[in-house]
Amino acid sequence: MTISGPRLRTLLRQAERTAASGKRAAAETLYRQILSEAPESEAAWLGLAGVVYGVDEKTAVYKRVLEINPDNEAAQAGLAQAQGGPSDAFEQSRDWLETVTASPARKETPVETKPEPAVEISETAVSSPTNVGVESAEDDFDLVCYRHPNRETALRCYNCGKPICIKCANKTPVGYSCPDCIRDLQKNYYTATLLDYIIAIIIVVPLSAVAAFFLRLIGFFTFFVSPVVGTLIGRIVFWAVRRHRGRWLSHVVAGAVVLGAGMMMLVYGFSLWTGVYAFMAAASAYYFVKV
């Protein structure tokens, strides 16, 4: 995905602040996210070099910077330091650089590049990503919601790291989550199939009709018995569908309870107590299956 200049710089600024606060793992994740979208970002590679562990990994990152810009003094110094010191190691890095720049592949396929504004990067930028040059005028840019590009935000999804506005943020016990991650979690939670919905209807409608037939005869006690019957119906359905859960299963069960009661009304006429049963039993079955 191609990202705009302001967004790239905003992500860089956030990565720099994260690294400066000592959260190297989180900063590495941000730098790698930037590089996945802008693999030629020299500043992001330098920032990554400041937070990764291991000599081999640092060496590989510095070499990548020098492939992008062979004249980057910060990368040259960092490569020399990673390889064992500023003397022989620095000469080795220079030899490697000359080999890369003199390779036949580079000579055969010259690439014309437009001159870019020079950005001064001191040696301290190798260990402290906060010194990477960013124009002060662009510091006013904030993150924008990935679903609403016109909404600025400071929130990120704890799972995937996408910026989200307050309208898209779903609060969870471990942080804010974006709608895409919530949808993925729900796919794992809702396992009911079309067959489960059919089984629920086949079971609930006759059970509700039978219950409505008897409860219309006990009058006032319908208020007390109806919730128990609705919970029992929900429990039977939950067992019949093998404990599967569906996004709309609770709605289907409640509707089937009302449908069974309505069938009794068609046969025996309207009854206040049948209506009370339909309402209370449907509510109880709905919440039992939903939970």
ROVO-176010 format. One line per 10 residues: number of its first residue (from 1); their letters; for each residue x, y, z of C-alpha. Coordinates in steps of 0.001 Angstrom, whole numbers, plus 500000, padded with zeros to 6 digits. Layout:
BEGIN
NUM) a) X,Y,Z ~ ... .
! end
This chain:
BEGIN
1) mtisgprlrt) 500000,500000,500000 ~ 501328,503457,499070 ~ 501242,505911,501952 ~ 501326,509666,501845 ~ 504271,511726,503024 ~ 502551,513136,506111 ~ 501412,509717,507284 ~ 504878,508227,506824 ~ 506427,511021,508815 ~ 503787,510648,511506 .
11) llrqaertaa) 504547,506945,511837 ~ 508253,507749,511996 ~ 507677,510303,514725 ~ 505660,507834,516768 ~ 508329,505152,516329 ~ 511015,507607,517448 ~ 509079,508538,520567 ~ 508488,504896,521369 ~ 512172,504104,520997 ~ 513152,507116,523095 .
21) sgkraaaetl) 510915,505867,525920 ~ 512863,502587,525984 ~ 510193,500384,524367 ~ 512491,498858,521789 ~ 510232,495942,520845 ~ 507262,498236,520184 ~ 509486,500647,518252 ~ 510849,497784,516140 ~ 507295,496766,515272 ~ 506487,500320,514143 .
31) yrqilseape) 509669,500632,512077 ~ 508990,497315,510359 ~ 505435,498416,509624 ~ 506784,501562,507978 ~ 509295,499559,505953 ~ 506623,497136,504787 ~ 504867,500114,503202 ~ 507938,502167,502262 ~ 510915,499792,501901 ~ 513203,502578,500622 .
41) seaawlglag) 512777,504770,503700 ~ 516323,505509,504783 ~ 515230,507114,508061 ~ 513154,504059,509009 ~ 516090,501721,508361 ~ 518337,503884,510532 ~ 515745,503929,513282 ~ 515418,500164,513072 ~ 519182,499810,513432 ~ 518961,501656,516734 .
51) vvygvdekta) 516454,499266,518312 ~ 517321,495799,516981 ~ 519503,493412,518959 ~ 522393,491334,517683 ~ 525460,492249,515664 ~ 524367,490302,512588 ~ 520980,491976,512467 ~ 522427,495454,512984 ~ 525021,494789,510270 ~ 522332,493701,507814 .
61) vykrvleinp) 520253,496816,508536 ~ 523209,499185,508100 ~ 524150,497492,504832 ~ 520584,498010,503633 ~ 520894,501733,504406 ~ 524128,501912,502430 ~ 522491,500187,499482 ~ 519913,502982,499474 ~ 522435,505766,500116 ~ 526124,504784,499871 .
71) dneaaqagla) 527181,508203,501269 ~ 525279,507877,504560 ~ 527962,508564,507155 ~ 525793,507465,510086 ~ 525289,504035,508503 ~ 528996,503755,507693 ~ 529939,504568,511273 ~ 527282,502248,512648 ~ 528414,499410,510391 ~ 532011,499901,511478 .
81) qaqggpsdaf) 530983,499873,515130 ~ 528799,496787,514693 ~ 531657,494909,513020 ~ 534078,495523,515855 ~ 535417,499059,515982 ~ 536272,502142,513965 ~ 539671,500979,512619 ~ 539863,497758,510591 ~ 536103,497277,510649 ~ 535564,500680,509101 .
91) eqsrdwletv) 537943,499783,506275 ~ 536074,496491,505806 ~ 532792,498353,505542 ~ 534333,500680,502965 ~ 535621,497695,500965 ~ 532159,496147,501077 ~ 530614,499443,499988 ~ 532991,499765,497032 ~ 532115,496209,495993 ~ 528415,496990,496080 .
101) tasparketp) 528676,500275,494189 ~ 530988,498743,491565 ~ 528860,495653,490904 ~ 527949,494979,487250 ~ 524263,494976,488057 ~ 524443,498591,489156 ~ 526495,499638,486130 ~ 524218,497992,483597 ~ 521002,499443,485008 ~ 521649,503051,485933 .
111) vetkpepave) 518737,504753,487588 ~ 518217,508472,487378 ~ 517188,509919,490687 ~ 515991,513383,491476 ~ 518001,515272,494062 ~ 516386,515227,497479 ~ 516777,517832,500210 ~ 519780,516954,502336 ~ 519001,515805,505852 ~ 521787,515934,508354 .
121) isetavsspt) 521980,512847,510550 ~ 524545,512804,513309 ~ 526179,509677,514674 ~ 523908,509820,517684 ~ 521008,509060,515346 ~ 522291,505493,515152 ~ 521567,504852,518808 ~ 518823,507441,519296 ~ 516146,507406,516545 ~ 514662,510637,517901 .
131) nvgvesaedd) 517326,512591,516006 ~ 516105,511519,512575 ~ 515374,514689,510600 ~ 511707,515604,510328 ~ 510554,519030,509303 ~ 509079,520870,512245 ~ 506189,522132,510174 ~ 505045,518588,509606 ~ 505010,517708,513307 ~ 501477,519037,513455 .
141) fdlvcyrhpn) 500184,516004,511524 ~ 498434,513349,513605 ~ 497467,509800,512789 ~ 494277,509358,510799 ~ 491746,506554,511154 ~ 492283,503861,508537 ~ 488519,503711,507958 ~ 487909,507478,508097 ~ 490884,509334,506532 ~ 489396,512712,507480 .
151) retalrcync) 489469,511950,511233 ~ 492644,512538,513194 ~ 493319,510222,516124 ~ 495919,509158,518650 ~ 494468,505669,519181 ~ 495806,502432,517755 ~ 494417,498896,517694 ~ 496318,496894,520313 ~ 496297,493822,518067 ~ 497240,495006,514551 .
161) gkpicikcan) 498477,498536,515287 ~ 496159,500300,512843 ~ 495175,503884,513785 ~ 491484,504108,514692 ~ 489154,506950,515634 ~ 487020,506869,518765 ~ 483959,505833,516738 ~ 485722,502746,515349 ~ 487461,501825,518627 ~ 486037,498894,520552 .
171) ktpvgyscpd) 487142,498897,524179 ~ 488379,495524,525456 ~ 489998,494482,528749 ~ 493445,494709,527118 ~ 492995,497896,525062 ~ 491169,499278,522038 ~ 490509,497011,519066 ~ 489617,497893,515477 ~ 486471,496574,513737 ~ 488493,494180,511543 .
181) cirdlqknyy) 490105,492450,514539 ~ 486750,492279,516351 ~ 485212,490680,513256 ~ 488005,488099,513106 ~ 487477,487225,516774 ~ 483735,486887,516224 ~ 484334,484472,513338 ~ 486172,482207,515764 ~ 483434,482599,518385 ~ 480358,482138,516172 .
191) tatlldyiia) 480457,478550,514943 ~ 476766,477882,514243 ~ 475879,476685,510746 ~ 472658,476890,508741 ~ 471751,473404,509981 ~ 471921,474643,513590 ~ 469418,477400,512803 ~ 467039,474894,511187 ~ 467327,472528,514158 ~ 466571,475388,516544 .
201) iiivvplsav) 463378,476333,514691 ~ 462178,472719,514437 ~ 462651,472229,518191 ~ 461439,475559,519556 ~ 458183,476066,517621 ~ 456414,472884,518818 ~ 457808,473211,522369 ~ 456582,476786,522580 ~ 453173,475849,521194 ~ 452723,473107,523801 .
211) aafflrligf) 453873,475418,526613 ~ 451492,478161,525456 ~ 448590,475679,525456 ~ 449089,474764,529130 ~ 450206,478153,530460 ~ 447075,479891,529196 ~ 445155,477780,531706 ~ 447025,478804,534866 ~ 446259,482509,534633 ~ 448262,484783,536917 .
221) ftffvspvvg) 450960,482167,537567 ~ 452039,482606,533943 ~ 454178,485527,535150 ~ 456283,483163,537256 ~ 456362,480083,535024 ~ 457049,481739,531646 ~ 460691,482766,532356 ~ 461438,479237,533579 ~ 459938,477719,530426 ~ 461867,480141,528211 .
231) tligrivfwa) 465143,479293,529949 ~ 464404,475584,529603 ~ 463717,475991,525884 ~ 466992,477890,525470 ~ 468881,475151,527316 ~ 467381,472434,525094 ~ 468317,474369,521947 ~ 471849,474962,523204 ~ 472248,471226,523753 ~ 470641,470322,520381 .
241) vrrhrgrwls) 472981,472557,518363 ~ 476031,471056,520148 ~ 476784,474235,522067 ~ 477402,476174,518882 ~ 476893,479905,518987 ~ 475584,482038,516155 ~ 475363,485756,515582 ~ 471589,485545,515043 ~ 470791,482278,516812 ~ 469322,483984,519880 .
251) hvvagavvlg) 467057,486102,517668 ~ 465854,483026,515784 ~ 465079,481184,519031 ~ 463119,484144,520436 ~ 461176,484475,517189 ~ 460380,480753,517205 ~ 459013,481045,520757 ~ 456690,483838,519656 ~ 455725,481862,516542 ~ 454736,478824,518629 .
261) agmmmlvygf) 452628,480974,520919 ~ 451032,482644,517894 ~ 450013,479272,516509 ~ 448077,478581,519724 ~ 446367,481950,519408 ~ 445244,481043,515887 ~ 443717,477830,517168 ~ 442214,478971,520500 ~ 441925,482706,519984 ~ 443773,485588,521599 .
271) slwtgvyafm) 444566,485228,525296 ~ 446235,487762,527580 ~ 448177,485018,529334 ~ 449405,483572,526048 ~ 450693,487017,525135 ~ 452418,487310,528534 ~ 454006,483904,528006 ~ 455190,484782,524491 ~ 456888,487956,525676 ~ 458537,486625,528847 .
281) aaasayyfvk) 459535,483207,527496 ~ 461014,484713,524313 ~ 463090,487158,526380 ~ 464390,484409,528676 ~ 465277,482089,525783 ~ 466965,484947,523931 ~ 469281,485873,526780 ~ 470108,482272,527630 ~ 471198,481464,524063 ~ 472957,484818,523640 .
291) v) 475084,484390,526772 .
! end
